[in-house]
Amino acid sequence: MSLYLVPHQARKFEPTPYERKLAGAIEEVFGDGGHTLEALIEGLNENGFHGPDGKPWSQDSFTAEMARMGEQ
């Protein structure tokens, strides 16, 4: 028997519109071949999807936002 966790089993609430948009933007960058943190940040910024403060993403701001979202 194989045990696994469906990601939706672990969440405590539905994603916000911001979280859904961010997930879609990340998937788009991955789909375009961006698989490193640097490529992800570059792709998000090039696509006009900036951080929650309206500023372009940096490695620090992106990892801080992922940590914040993971604590919820």
C-alpha positions in Angstrom: 0.0 0.0 0.0 1.3 3.4 -1.0 0.6 6.4 1.3 0.6 9.9 0.0 -0.7 13.3 0.9 -3.0 15.2 -1.6 -1.9 18.8 -1.2 -5.4 20.0 -0.6 -5.7 17.7 2.4 -3.1 19.8 4.3 -4.6 23.2 3.8 -6.7 24.8 6.5 -8.7 27.1 4.2 -9.4 27.9 0.5 -6.7 29.9 -1.3 -7.3 33.6 -1.6 -7.6 35.2 -5.0 -4.0 36.5 -4.6 -2.7 33.0 -3.9 -4.6 31.6 -6.9 -3.1 34.2 -9.2 0.4 33.7 -7.8 0.1 29.9 -8.3 -1.0 30.4 -11.9 1.8 32.8 -12.5 4.3 30.3 -11.0 2.9 27.5 -13.2 3.2 29.7 -16.3 6.9 30.4 -15.6 7.5 26.7 -14.9 5.7 25.8 -18.1 8.0 28.2 -20.0 11.0 26.2 -18.7 12.0 28.4 -15.7 13.0 25.9 -13.1 15.4 27.8 -10.9 14.7 30.5 -8.3 16.4 33.1 -10.5 14.3 32.1 -13.5 11.1 32.0 -11.5 11.7 35.5 -10.2 12.7 36.8 -13.6 9.6 35.3 -15.2 7.2 36.6 -12.6 8.7 40.1 -12.9 8.7 40.0 -16.8 5.1 38.8 -16.7 4.2 41.8 -14.6 3.3 39.8 -11.5 4.9 41.7 -8.7 5.1 41.1 -5.0 2.2 41.9 -2.6 3.8 45.3 -2.0 3.6 46.1 -5.7 7.4 46.0 -6.2 9.2 43.5 -8.4 10.2 40.3 -6.8 13.7 39.6 -5.4 15.0 36.3 -4.1 14.6 37.6 -0.6 11.0 38.9 -1.0 9.9 35.8 -2.8 11.3 33.4 -0.3 9.9 35.5 2.6 6.5 35.5 1.0 6.6 31.7 0.5 7.6 31.3 4.2 4.7 33.6 5.2 2.2 31.7 3.2 3.5 28.4 4.5 2.9 29.4 8.1 -0.8 30.0 7.5 
